[in-house]
Amino acid sequence: MSKPKAPRRVGDKEALSVGTQIRGSAQKLNLVAGLIRGKKVGDALNILQFSTKAMAVDARKVLASAIANAENNHNLDVDALVVAEASVGKSITMKRFATRGRGKSTRILKPFSRLRIVVREQEEA
């Protein structure tokens, strides 16, 4: 008596990877995710490799994980993969305090973000 298997959250020709604790704001990460949406996987990896934005390093790791999931878990052709979806959301926010003059303090917010990348196998036309 075990519970039934959970249904797949993506389609048959798709693979998914999620980065849950990426240090930085969702707004900055969304700028990087916008660079790779709809691109072929090889092109997206090159864009992230040579991007000057710091968030591109973590986005590249999540994309590489999605490619590995597609190849190893779902037997998809890596050369035919396309970034179907790259969505960004907020995660936790660490609250810290900085001391200021006259015995006061101010709040410092250190946000974390989530990145969800779905790659899809595209048929050659």
Residue frames relative to the residue before (quaternion, step in Angstrom):
aa qw qx qy qz dx dy dz
M 1.0000 0.0000 0.0000 0.0000 0.00 0.00 0.00
S 0.1934 0.7547 -0.6015 0.1767 3.54 -0.03 1.29
K 0.5761 -0.5899 0.4220 0.3769 3.52 -1.18 0.38
P 0.5915 -0.6040 0.3897 0.3652 3.60 -1.09 0.63
K 0.6111 -0.5688 0.4190 0.3571 3.53 -1.24 0.57
A 0.4769 -0.6757 0.4859 0.2827 3.57 -0.95 0.90
P 0.4792 -0.6652 0.4764 0.3178 3.62 -0.97 0.75
R 0.5875 -0.5723 0.4355 0.3711 3.56 -1.23 0.49
R 0.4018 -0.7320 0.5056 0.2171 3.53 -1.02 0.83
V 0.7352 0.2823 -0.1970 0.5839 3.58 1.31 -0.13
G 0.6820 -0.5173 0.3415 0.3881 3.57 -1.30 0.22
D 0.7238 -0.4514 0.3150 0.4160 3.54 -1.37 0.06
K 0.7568 0.3473 -0.1915 0.5195 3.60 0.99 -0.77
E 0.6103 0.5563 -0.3364 0.4527 3.58 1.20 0.49
A 0.1261 -0.7521 0.6405 0.0901 3.54 -1.30 0.47
L 0.2548 -0.7930 0.5497 0.0634 3.53 -1.13 0.80
S 0.0475 0.7585 -0.6499 -0.0003 3.53 -1.22 0.58
V 0.1194 -0.8010 0.5860 0.0288 3.57 -0.99 0.88
G 0.1662 -0.7364 0.6473 0.1053 3.56 -1.00 0.92
T 0.2060 -0.8519 0.4741 0.0845 3.57 -0.34 1.23
Q 0.8001 0.2366 -0.1109 0.5399 3.62 1.03 -0.65
I 0.1779 0.7868 -0.5654 0.1720 3.59 0.54 1.15
R 0.3723 -0.7652 0.4887 0.1925 3.56 -0.59 1.21
G 0.6307 0.4769 -0.4094 0.4552 3.55 -0.60 1.21
S 0.6186 -0.5794 0.3826 0.3676 3.54 -1.23 0.37
A 0.5953 -0.5816 0.4272 0.3533 3.54 -1.21 0.57
Q 0.6028 0.5705 -0.3586 0.4273 3.59 1.09 -0.63
K 0.6778 0.4752 -0.2899 0.4804 3.60 0.94 -0.87
L 0.6583 0.5069 -0.3102 0.4620 3.58 0.99 -0.82
N 0.6316 0.5426 -0.3348 0.4411 3.59 1.06 -0.69
L 0.5884 0.5573 -0.3658 0.4576 3.60 1.13 -0.55
V 0.6696 0.4795 -0.2894 0.4878 3.58 1.02 -0.81
A 0.6510 0.5199 -0.3168 0.4534 3.59 0.97 -0.85
G 0.6206 0.5587 -0.3351 0.4363 3.57 1.09 -0.64
L 0.6000 0.5815 -0.3543 0.4200 3.58 1.18 -0.51
I 0.7843 0.3665 -0.1673 0.4719 3.60 1.05 -0.74
R 0.4585 0.6966 -0.4563 0.3104 3.61 1.18 -0.17
G 0.8435 0.1828 -0.1468 0.4832 3.57 -0.87 1.00
K 0.5706 0.6040 -0.3793 0.4071 3.60 1.26 -0.06
K 0.5693 -0.5361 0.4793 0.3984 3.56 -1.30 0.30
V 0.6301 -0.5938 0.3497 0.3578 3.56 -1.08 0.77
G 0.6494 0.5211 -0.3223 0.4505 3.60 0.96 -0.81
D 0.6570 0.4978 -0.3009 0.4797 3.56 1.01 -0.85
A 0.6476 0.5272 -0.3170 0.4497 3.59 0.99 -0.85
L 0.6394 0.5152 -0.3289 0.4664 3.60 0.99 -0.78
N 0.6547 0.5050 -0.3129 0.4674 3.60 0.99 -0.79
I 0.6308 0.5318 -0.3326 0.4568 3.58 0.98 -0.83
L 0.7011 0.4582 -0.2735 0.4729 3.58 0.89 -0.92
Q 0.6082 0.5706 -0.3513 0.4255 3.59 1.07 -0.71
F 0.8041 0.2939 -0.1295 0.5003 3.58 0.89 -0.95
S 0.4116 0.6958 -0.4824 0.3372 3.58 1.22 0.34
T 0.4318 -0.7070 0.5003 0.2516 3.57 -1.08 0.71
K 0.5588 0.6169 -0.3893 0.3945 3.59 1.23 -0.23
A 0.5108 -0.6830 0.4389 0.2826 3.57 -0.93 0.94
M 0.6304 0.5516 -0.3361 0.4305 3.60 1.09 -0.65
A 0.5285 0.6520 -0.4021 0.3660 3.61 1.22 -0.36
V 0.5780 0.5895 -0.3801 0.4171 3.61 1.13 -0.55
D 0.7069 0.4389 -0.2592 0.4903 3.59 0.86 -0.95
A 0.6254 0.5304 -0.3421 0.4589 3.59 1.04 -0.70
R 0.6302 0.5314 -0.3288 0.4608 3.59 1.06 -0.73
K 0.6348 0.5273 -0.3309 0.4577 3.60 1.02 -0.74
V 0.6628 0.4925 -0.3051 0.4743 3.59 0.96 -0.84
L 0.6452 0.5102 -0.3190 0.4708 3.59 1.00 -0.78
A 0.6453 0.5101 -0.3209 0.4695 3.60 0.98 -0.80
S 0.6312 0.5243 -0.3242 0.4707 3.58 1.08 -0.69
A 0.6417 0.5142 -0.3215 0.4696 3.59 1.01 -0.79
I 0.6380 0.5153 -0.3251 0.4709 3.59 1.03 -0.77
A 0.6602 0.5024 -0.3030 0.4689 3.58 0.96 -0.87
N 0.6283 0.5234 -0.3316 0.4705 3.60 1.04 -0.73
A 0.6474 0.5227 -0.3174 0.4549 3.57 0.98 -0.85
E 0.7040 0.4730 -0.2662 0.4581 3.56 0.93 -0.91
N 0.7833 0.3836 -0.1856 0.4527 3.57 0.74 -1.06
N 0.7698 0.3811 -0.2036 0.4697 3.58 0.89 -0.87
H 0.8116 0.2685 -0.1110 0.5068 3.59 1.02 -0.76
N 0.3823 -0.7696 0.4463 0.2497 3.60 1.32 0.14
L 0.3233 0.7397 -0.5183 0.2824 3.58 0.88 0.96
D 0.5250 -0.6282 0.4776 0.3188 3.57 -1.22 0.56
V 0.4088 -0.7515 0.4648 0.2280 3.59 -0.54 1.19
D 0.6558 0.5348 -0.3201 0.4259 3.60 1.02 -0.74
A 0.7197 0.4280 -0.2450 0.4887 3.60 1.17 -0.46
L 0.4750 0.6969 -0.4328 0.3185 3.62 1.22 0.18
V 0.1050 -0.7608 0.6397 0.0298 3.52 -1.19 0.80
V 0.4613 -0.6464 0.5219 0.3114 3.59 -1.09 0.69
A 0.1982 -0.8206 0.5292 0.0848 3.56 -0.23 1.29
E 0.8089 0.0174 0.0515 0.5854 3.57 1.00 -0.81
A 0.0512 0.7532 -0.6549 0.0334 3.56 -1.06 0.80
S 0.0730 0.8269 -0.5481 0.1027 3.56 -0.03 1.31
V 0.2333 -0.7795 0.5772 0.0689 3.52 -1.10 0.87
G 0.0454 0.7921 -0.6078 0.0331 3.55 -1.09 0.77
K 0.5922 -0.5732 0.4308 0.3677 3.54 -1.31 0.22
S 0.1802 -0.7311 0.6450 0.1304 3.53 -1.23 0.59
I 0.7969 -0.2484 0.1840 0.5190 3.59 -1.00 -0.70
T 0.1988 -0.7342 0.6271 0.1678 3.53 -1.34 0.20
M 0.2846 -0.7486 0.5736 0.1718 3.57 -0.70 1.09
K 0.2204 -0.7657 0.5912 0.1254 3.55 -0.99 0.87
R 0.0011 0.7835 -0.6201 0.0408 3.54 -0.83 1.04
F 0.2764 -0.7565 0.5681 0.1690 3.57 -1.24 0.40
A 0.1781 -0.7548 0.6237 0.0978 3.53 -1.09 0.82
T 0.4021 -0.7120 0.5174 0.2523 3.55 -0.89 0.90
R 0.1505 -0.7732 0.6136 0.0548 3.53 -1.11 0.82
G 0.7136 -0.4549 0.3199 0.4260 3.53 -1.30 0.04
R 0.8257 0.2538 -0.2060 0.4598 3.53 -1.35 0.43
G 0.6802 -0.5368 0.2925 0.4044 3.58 1.01 0.79
K 0.5247 0.6248 -0.4230 0.3942 3.58 1.18 0.36
S 0.1488 -0.7633 0.6158 0.1265 3.55 -1.32 0.14
T 0.2222 -0.7556 0.6003 0.1391 3.53 -1.26 0.48
R 0.4793 -0.6723 0.4929 0.2744 3.52 -1.19 0.61
I 0.1393 -0.7488 0.6432 0.0791 3.56 -1.08 0.84
L 0.1888 -0.7825 0.5872 0.0851 3.58 -0.80 1.05
K 0.0913 -0.7871 0.6096 0.0242 3.58 -0.82 1.03
P 0.1471 -0.8515 0.4989 0.0666 3.59 0.04 1.29
F 0.2033 -0.7160 0.6531 0.1394 3.50 -1.39 0.48
S 0.2158 -0.7880 0.5682 0.0986 3.58 -1.18 0.60
R 0.3186 -0.6997 0.6021 0.2154 3.53 -1.39 0.28
L 0.0870 -0.7752 0.6240 0.0457 3.55 -1.08 0.79
R 0.0789 -0.7893 0.6089 0.0027 3.56 -0.79 1.10
I 0.0332 -0.8085 0.5868 -0.0302 3.56 -0.57 1.20
V 0.0930 -0.7678 0.6335 0.0241 3.56 -0.91 1.04
V 0.1165 -0.7740 0.6193 0.0620 3.56 -0.86 1.01
R 0.1661 -0.7933 0.5838 0.0480 3.55 -1.04 0.88
E 0.4097 -0.6822 0.5441 0.2658 3.54 -1.08 0.76
Q 0.1747 -0.7995 0.5717 0.0582 3.54 -0.68 1.16
E 0.4114 -0.6971 0.5289 0.2551 3.56 -0.93 0.91
E 0.4610 -0.6713 0.5022 0.2908 3.57 -1.01 0.80
A 0.2986 -0.7839 0.5225 0.1525 3.58 -0.73 1.07
